[in-house]
């Protein structure tokens, strides 16, 4: 089992050494982060967690999901 290295309000992110970000390009939340991908083993490594965020019509964070 992966060692847990971060515990933020009960949201667990396994050990990782690389992050990639994608941004909302149009619609609600334009310019905001839409996805954070956490990987172990660098950019081409294994994805250990993915955070997905959505925004409402006021560009406020609406959902935050970790898989």
ROMIKOL-157294 format. One line per 3 residues: number of its first residue (from 1); their letters; for each residue x, y, z of C-alpha. Coordinates in steps of 0.02 Angstrom, whole numbers. Each point is the difference from the previous one (the first is absolute). Last residue first. Example, Ala and Ser with C-alpha at 12.3 -4.5 7.8 and 13.67 -1.06 7.14 Angstrom:
<pts>
2	SA	684,-53,357 | -69,-172,33
</pts>
This chain:
<pts>
67	XXX	-498,470,-367 | -17,168,86 | -152,110,-34
64	XXX	-27,186,30 | -167,72,-53 | -73,176,-16
61	XXX	149,116,9 | -63,176,-38 | -1,65,-179
58	XXX	-170,83,29 | -81,-124,-121 | 67,-144,106
55	XXX	172,-80,-6 | 66,-177,-15 | 155,-79,75
52	XXX	82,-167,-33 | 142,-69,106 | 90,-152,-69
49	XXX	103,-120,104 | 142,-127,-18 | 31,18,-187
46	XXX	149,-111,-44 | 152,80,-80 | 22,91,-165
43	XXX	19,171,82 | 102,-66,146 | -2,-167,88
40	XXX	-150,25,114 | -136,108,-72 | -130,126,62
37	XXX	-121,71,-130 | -85,165,39 | -155,39,-101
34	XXX	-110,152,-33 | 113,141,56 | -80,170,-32
31	XXX	19,101,-160 | -184,-14,-46 | -98,-53,154
28	XXX	-168,-24,-85 | 14,1,-190 | 163,-12,-96
25	XXX	181,-59,19 | -7,-75,175 | 179,-43,47
22	XXX	105,-157,5 | 136,-29,129 | 138,-129,15
19	XXX	85,-55,159 | 154,-110,26 | 88,-84,146
16	XXX	-143,-91,87 | -43,-87,164 | -188,-24,16
13	XXX	-122,148,14 | -131,-18,136 | -144,121,25
10	XXX	-44,-11,186 | 15,188,26 | 170,2,-84
7	XXX	99,-159,28 | 163,-4,-97 | 135,-132,-7
4	XXX	-100,-160,2 | 114,-147,-34 | -61,-106,-142
1	X	-63,-174,43
</pts>
